[in-house]
Amino acid sequence: MKKLWHDKSGGTSILFIGLVFFLLIISILIMEMGAVYENYYDAETILQRCCNSAVEKNMSDAYRADNILYLDVPGAKADFTSYLESDMPDKYTLTVKSVTGTASPHP
């Protein structure tokens, strides 16, 4: 390596250009991974919000006063898909294979 620093043939500049190119590629990859993570987090937040809204809307208020939780499962499934279609931006392609639910929570 010491020979490269004292050599006047231009090997140091080639090494420097290669190092700068490598650092540039690494920084671009890190920025792209940050953008991918941000898009994933946005989609995950929208899915969670749709699920929470569908469950809250279809929770039976008649039983809630007695601390008995009862969910209208078909209504919650329908509301979840409608919320998902209206809230999810067009830049995401999402396929939901199945949505399951139970009328009462697990003990």
Secondary structure, DSSP 8 states (H G I E B T S, - for coil): -HHHHH--SSHHHHHHHHHHHHHHHHHHHHHHHHHHHHHHHHHHHHHHHHHHHHHHHTB-HHHHTTT---B-HHHHHHHHHHHHHHHS-TT-----------SS---
